[in-house]
């Protein structure tokens, strides 16, 4: 029955509440029912509402209006139909006049309207909560446009009309009743009955109205919170998030337009990312074409840096900087760490043996060359976080924790984290890779060398992260192996 938006427990409670309030009005408040005993009224009300509730529960739970969350129409109609035989019974058995019968029909329909309002708003809230829990939202407009603002305005107007009509009807009827019962005016009991009835009706309508407005405010609050949560995810970098649409109204229309804007933004961002990735691949391929390093080296160091960054992001000291977006930029920028080697002469860059001191000084210049080239590109493109990180890596991945590195002898945390991560990744891969001038070291040998360099060459925190995920390094090295051609080169 839940699929039909039928809430059986709440329906039972609201129907019983309506029966009690209607019974109190008939047995204790309305002066026209004084001719009936409380037990008679209790029996009449109990039978009427029991039949009404049984019909509502067994025959109408899957009604189309339930599925469409339009319980106001359904319950108002049900109460109105149920009031007709009751009014007819009072007319035939107790000789009630037309005005008294109208009061019964109007009163029952009023209870149906308020009961339907509460059930409809509760069903709407339940539907929204179900979407929140399952994470399955609607992101497209559907159905006919309805104005939430107009609904609220008409509800307030309707409540005022109902209250005015009810009080007017009671006042006119009671004045007529007092006119034909002057003895009740003389002893003051008539005035007390009239005042009691007016207060009861005003309190009843006000109470229901407050309950309706409370639920309505919860619905609006839920819509705003859901959309605010989605927008926060977007602002945090999750561009794939879309605002949920609960209905085709002002909020739904605004959410739909926002989603269209996010679609356009995502498309533009993907184009920028594609352009960025193509530029990185082109530049790294250029550097690779002139270097003894292999394409697999670029892929491995890229994966090493990502693995280290993800591990460090688990600590509170680095979680703020190492967001998923920043780690992605690190991963994309890593291949450019040696792009400056394109500016190193072939006789030095491709020398198979050990470099002389003078040659090594020239080789060390590749860090600054790469950073300068990326700086020029950055100025042309404007502010670009990807180029900023790429420049950091190119310039600082040969700096050492104790300040003995190059080109600027930076030390400790003065070295950007991107450079500290690449320093370990680059050295590790150089150690485990076979070259014409050296054999490949085992993982254990490379690990021991890195441990010896902790606090001197490498950031201790990065070494700690490496030791925690050393198995990942082994897997990455095995997955991205050098080709036979690379090994023979």
C-alpha positions in Angstrom: 0.0 0.0 0.0 3.0 2.3 0.4 3.4 2.5 -3.4 0.0 4.2 -3.5 1.1 6.9 -1.0 -1.5 5.6 1.4 -0.5 6.0 5.1 -2.8 3.6 7.0 -1.7 4.5 10.6 -2.0 8.3 10.0 -5.3 7.9 8.2 -6.7 5.9 11.1 -5.5 8.6 13.6 -6.9 11.5 11.6 -10.2 9.9 11.0 -10.6 9.0 14.7 -9.6 12.5 15.6 -12.2 13.9 13.3 -14.8 11.6 14.7 -14.0 12.7 18.3 -14.1 16.4 17.5 -17.3 16.0 15.5 -18.8 14.0 18.3 -17.8 16.6 21.0 -19.3 19.3 18.9 -22.6 17.4 18.5 -22.7 16.2 22.1 -21.3 19.1 24.1 -21.2 22.2 22.0 -24.0 22.6 19.4 -27.2 23.8 21.2 -29.4 22.3 18.4 -28.5 18.8 19.4 -29.6 19.1 22.9 -32.6 16.9 22.1 -30.2 14.0 21.5 -28.4 12.1 24.3 -24.6 11.8 24.3 -25.0 8.0 23.8 -27.2 8.6 20.7 -24.7 11.0 19.2 -21.8 8.6 20.0 -23.6 5.7 18.2 -24.4 7.9 15.2 -20.9 9.3 14.9 -19.2 5.9 15.5 -21.3 4.1 12.8 -20.8 6.9 10.3 -17.0 7.2 10.7 -16.5 3.4 11.1 -18.1 2.8 7.7 -16.2 5.8 6.2 -12.9 4.5 7.5 -13.5 0.9 6.3 -14.3 2.2 2.8 -11.3 4.5 2.8 -9.0 1.6 4.0 -10.2 -1.3 2.0 -11.7 0.2 -1.2 -9.7 3.4 -1.8 -6.0 2.9 -0.8 -5.0 2.5 -4.5 -7.3 5.2 -5.8 -5.7 7.3 -8.5 -5.9 10.4 -6.3 -3.8 8.6 -3.7 -1.2 7.8 -6.2 -1.2 11.4 -7.5 -0.9 12.7 -3.9 -4.2 14.5 -4.1 -5.7 13.3 -0.8 -7.5 16.7 -0.3 -9.9 15.9 -3.1 -10.4 12.3 -2.1 -11.0 12.8 1.6 -13.1 15.9 1.2 -15.4 13.9 -1.2 -15.5 10.9 1.1 -16.5 13.0 4.2 -19.1 14.9 2.1 -20.7 11.7 0.8 -20.7 10.2 4.3 -22.4 13.3 5.7 -25.5 13.0 3.4 -27.0 9.8 4.9 -26.3 11.2 8.4 -28.1 14.4 7.6 -30.9 12.5 6.0 -31.3 10.3 9.0 -31.5 13.3 11.4 -34.0 14.9 9.0 -36.3 11.9 9.0 -35.9 10.6 12.5 -35.4 13.8 14.5 -37.1 16.2 12.2 -34.0 18.5 11.8 -34.5 21.5 9.6 -32.6 22.3 6.4 -30.2 24.7 8.1 -29.2 22.1 10.7 -28.6 19.5 7.9 -26.5 22.0 6.0 -24.4 22.5 9.2 -23.8 18.7 9.3 -22.8 18.5 5.7 -20.6 21.6 5.8 -19.0 20.4 9.1 -18.2 16.9 7.8 -16.8 18.3 4.5 -14.7 20.7 6.5 -13.2 17.8 8.5 -12.6 15.9 5.3 -10.8 18.9 3.8 -8.4 19.3 6.8 -7.8 15.6 7.1 -7.0 15.4 3.4 -4.6 18.4 3.7 -2.7 16.7 6.5 -2.6 13.3 4.6 -1.5 15.0 1.4 1.3 16.9 2.9 2.5 13.9 5.0 2.5 11.8 1.8 4.6 14.5 0.0 7.1 14.5 2.9 7.2 10.7 2.9 7.9 10.6 -0.8 10.7 13.2 -0.5 12.3 11.3 2.5 12.1 8.1 0.5 14.0 9.8 -2.4 16.6 11.2 0.1 17.2 7.7 1.5 17.4 5.9 -1.8 19.3 8.7 -3.6 16.9 8.3 -6.5 15.6 11.8 -7.5 13.7 13.2 -10.4 15.8 15.6 -12.4 13.4 16.5 -15.1 10.1 18.4 -15.0 7.0 16.3 -15.6 3.2 16.9 -15.5 1.4 20.2 -15.6 2.9 23.4 -14.1 1.4 24.4 -10.7 2.3 27.4 -8.7 3.4 26.7 -5.1 2.9 30.3 -4.3 -0.6 30.4 -5.6 -1.4 27.2 -3.7 -0.3 28.8 -0.5 -2.2 32.0 -1.2 -5.4 30.1 -2.1 -5.0 27.9 1.0 -4.8 31.0 3.3 -7.8 32.5 1.5 -9.7 29.3 1.8 -8.9 29.0 5.5 -10.2 32.5 6.0 -13.3 31.8 4.0 -14.0 28.6 5.9 -13.5 30.3 9.2 -15.7 33.2 8.2 -18.4 31.0 6.7 -18.5 28.7 9.7 -18.7 31.5 12.2 -21.3 33.4 10.1 -23.4 30.3 9.8 -23.3 29.5 13.5 -23.9 33.1 14.5 -27.0 33.5 12.2 -28.4 30.2 13.3 -27.8 30.8 17.0 -29.4 34.3 16.8 -32.4 32.7 15.2 -32.4 30.0 17.9 -32.1 32.6 20.7 -34.9 34.6 19.2 -37.3 31.7 19.5 -36.0 30.7 22.9 -36.2 33.9 24.9 -36.1 32.0 28.3 -32.5 31.0 27.4 -31.6 34.6 27.0 -33.1 35.6 30.3 -31.2 33.0 32.3 -28.0 33.6 30.3 -27.5 30.0 29.2 -28.2 30.8 25.6 -25.4 33.4 25.4 -23.0 30.9 27.0 -23.9 28.2 24.5 -23.4 30.6 21.6 -20.0 31.8 22.9 -18.9 28.3 23.6 -19.8 27.2 20.1 -18.1 30.1 18.4 -14.9 29.5 20.5 -14.9 25.8 19.7 -15.2 26.3 16.0 -12.6 29.0 15.9 -10.2 26.9 18.0 -10.9 23.8 15.8 -10.3 25.6 12.5 -7.2 27.4 13.9 -5.7 24.2 15.2 -6.1 22.4 11.9 -4.8 25.4 10.0 -1.7 25.5 12.2 -1.1 21.8 11.6 -1.5 22.3 7.9 0.9 25.3 7.8 3.4 23.4 9.9 3.5 20.5 7.5 3.6 22.8 4.5 6.6 24.6 6.0 8.3 21.2 6.5 7.8 20.4 2.8 9.3 23.7 1.6 12.2 23.3 4.1 12.9 19.8 2.8 12.9 21.0 -0.8 15.3 23.9 0.0 17.6 21.7 2.1 17.8 19.0 -0.6 18.6 21.6 -3.3 21.1 23.4 -1.0 22.8 20.1 -0.3 23.1 19.4 -4.1 24.5 22.9 -4.7 27.1 22.4 -1.9 28.3 19.3 -3.6 28.6 21.2 -6.9 30.5 24.0 -5.1 32.8 21.4 -3.6 33.7 20.2 -7.1 31.2 17.5 -7.8 30.0 18.9 -11.1 28.0 15.7 -11.9 25.5 16.5 -9.1 22.0 17.8 -10.1 19.3 19.5 -8.1 16.4 17.2 -7.3 12.9 18.1 -8.7 10.0 17.1 -6.5 7.2 18.8 -8.4 6.6 21.1 -11.4 6.4 24.4 -9.5 8.6 27.4 -8.8 11.1 25.4 -7.0 11.1 22.6 -9.6 11.4 25.1 -12.5 14.3 26.9 -10.7 16.0 23.5 -10.1 15.5 22.5 -13.8 17.1 25.7 -15.1 20.0 25.3 -12.7 20.4 21.7 -13.9 20.5 23.0 -17.5 23.2 25.5 -16.5 25.2 22.7 -14.8 24.9 20.5 -17.9 26.4 23.4 -20.0 29.1 24.0 -17.3 30.0 20.3 -17.2 30.2 20.1 -21.0 32.5 23.2 -21.0 34.6 21.8 -18.2 35.0 18.5 -20.0 36.2 20.3 -23.1 38.7 22.2 -20.9 39.9 19.0 -19.3 40.2 17.3 -22.7 42.3 20.2 -24.0 44.4 20.1 -20.8 45.0 16.3 -21.1 45.9 16.6 -24.8 48.4 19.3 -23.9 49.9 17.2 -21.1 50.2 14.1 -23.3 51.8 16.2 -26.1 54.3 17.8 -23.9 55.2 14.7 -22.0 55.6 12.8 -25.4 57.9 15.6 -26.5 60.0 15.2 -23.4 60.0 11.4 -23.8 61.1 11.6 -27.4 64.4 13.1 -26.3 65.0 11.3 -23.1 66.4 7.9 -22.1 63.3 7.6 -19.8 60.5 5.4 -21.1 56.8 6.0 -21.6 56.2 3.4 -18.9 58.3 5.5 -16.5 55.8 8.4 -17.0 52.9 6.1 -16.3 54.4 4.6 -13.3 55.5 7.8 -11.6 52.0 9.2 -12.3 50.4 6.3 -10.5 52.9 6.4 -7.6 52.2 10.1 -7.0 48.4 9.4 -7.0 48.8 6.5 -4.5 51.0 8.5 -2.2 48.6 11.5 -2.3 45.5 9.3 -1.6 47.3 7.8 1.4 48.4 11.1 2.8 44.9 12.6 2.4 43.7 10.2 5.1 45.6 12.2 7.7 44.1 15.4 9.1 47.3 17.3 8.4 46.9 16.9 4.6 43.1 16.2 4.2 42.4 19.9 3.5 44.9 20.2 0.7 44.7 16.8 -0.8 41.1 16.9 -2.0 39.9 14.6 -4.8 40.2 17.5 -7.3 43.7 18.3 -6.2 44.8 14.7 -6.4 43.4 14.5 -9.9 45.4 17.6 -10.9 48.5 16.0 -9.4 47.9 12.8 -11.4 47.4 14.7 -14.6 50.4 17.0 -14.0 52.9 14.4 -13.0 54.0 13.5 -16.6 55.4 17.0 -17.0 58.0 16.6 -14.3 60.9 16.2 -16.7 59.5 18.4 -19.6 62.5 20.7 -19.1 64.8 18.0 -20.5 63.9 19.1 -24.0 66.3 22.1 -23.4 69.2 19.9 -22.5 71.8 19.1 -25.3 71.7 15.6 -26.7 75.3 14.9 -25.9 74.5 15.3 -22.2 70.9 14.1 -22.1 71.6 10.9 -24.1 75.1 10.1 -22.7 75.1 6.4 -21.6 77.8 6.8 -19.0 78.3 8.9 -15.9 78.1 12.7 -16.4 81.0 14.9 -15.5 80.5 17.6 -12.9 80.1 20.3 -15.6 77.6 18.1 -17.5 75.6 17.4 -14.4 75.4 21.1 -13.7 73.9 21.6 -17.2 71.6 18.6 -16.6 70.3 20.1 -13.3 69.1 23.1 -15.3 66.2 21.0 -16.7 64.1 21.7 -13.6 64.3 25.5 -14.1 63.8 25.2 -17.9 60.7 23.2 -17.4 59.3 25.6 -14.8 60.1 28.6 -17.0 58.3 27.0 -20.0 55.3 26.2 -18.0 55.3 29.8 -16.5 55.1 31.3 -20.0 52.2 29.0 -20.8 50.5 29.9 -17.5 50.8 33.6 -18.3 49.2 33.1 -21.7 46.3 31.1 -20.4 45.8 33.1 -17.2 45.3 31.5 -13.8 45.3 27.7 -14.1 45.7 25.4 -11.2 46.8 22.5 -13.4 49.7 24.5 -14.8 50.6 25.8 -11.3 50.9 22.3 -10.0 52.8 21.1 -13.1 55.3 24.0 -12.7 55.8 23.1 -9.0 56.5 19.5 -9.8 58.9 20.4 -12.7 60.8 22.9 -10.5 61.0 21.1 -7.2 61.0 17.3 -7.7 64.8 17.3 -7.3 64.8 19.4 -4.1 65.7 17.5 -0.9 64.2 17.6 2.6 67.6 18.7 4.1 68.1 21.5 1.5 70.8 19.8 -0.5 68.8 19.4 -3.7 68.4 21.6 -6.7 67.8 24.1 -8.3 67.0 26.4 -5.3 68.1 24.3 -2.3 64.7 24.4 -0.7 64.2 22.4 2.5 61.4 20.9 4.6 57.9 22.2 4.0 59.3 25.0 1.9 59.3 22.4 -0.9 55.7 22.2 -2.2 54.0 18.9 -1.4 53.7 18.1 -5.1 57.5 18.2 -5.5 58.0 16.1 -2.3 55.7 13.4 -3.6 57.3 13.4 -7.1 60.8 13.2 -5.5 60.1 9.8 -3.9 58.1 8.5 -6.9 60.9 9.5 -9.4 63.7 8.1 -7.3 61.9 4.8 -6.6 61.2 4.3 -10.3 64.7 5.1 -11.3 66.0 2.5 -8.8 63.8 -0.4 -10.0 64.3 0.4 -13.7 67.0 -1.3 -15.8 69.1 1.1 -17.8 72.2 0.6 -20.1 74.3 2.2 -17.3 72.8 0.3 -14.3 70.8 -2.9 -13.4 67.3 -2.8 -12.0 67.2 -2.9 -8.2 64.6 -5.0 -6.4 61.8 -3.5 -4.6 63.4 -4.3 -1.3 66.7 -2.7 -2.3 64.9 0.4 -3.5 62.9 0.5 -0.2 66.0 0.4 1.9 67.6 3.2 0.0 64.4 5.3 0.4 64.3 4.6 4.1 68.0 5.7 4.4 66.9 8.9 2.7 64.1 9.7 5.1 64.6 13.1 6.7 67.5 13.9 4.4 66.4 13.3 0.8 62.7 12.6 1.4 59.9 14.1 3.5 59.4 11.7 6.5 55.6 11.9 6.1 55.9 10.8 2.4 58.2 8.0 3.3 55.7 6.8 6.0 52.9 6.9 3.4 55.2 4.9 1.0 55.8 2.2 3.5 52.1 1.9 4.3 51.3 1.2 0.6 54.5 -0.4 -0.7 52.5 -3.3 -2.1 50.7 -0.8 -4.4 54.0 0.4 -5.7 55.0 -3.2 -6.5 51.6 -3.8 -8.3 52.0 -0.5 -10.3 55.6 -1.5 -11.3 54.4 -4.9 -12.4 51.4 -3.5 -14.4 53.3 -0.8 -16.3 56.4 -2.6 -17.3 59.0 -1.4 -19.8 58.7 -2.9 -23.2 61.5 -5.1 -24.6 62.4 -2.2 -27.0 62.9 0.1 -24.0 65.0 -2.4 -22.1 67.3 -2.9 -25.1 67.7 0.9 -25.8 
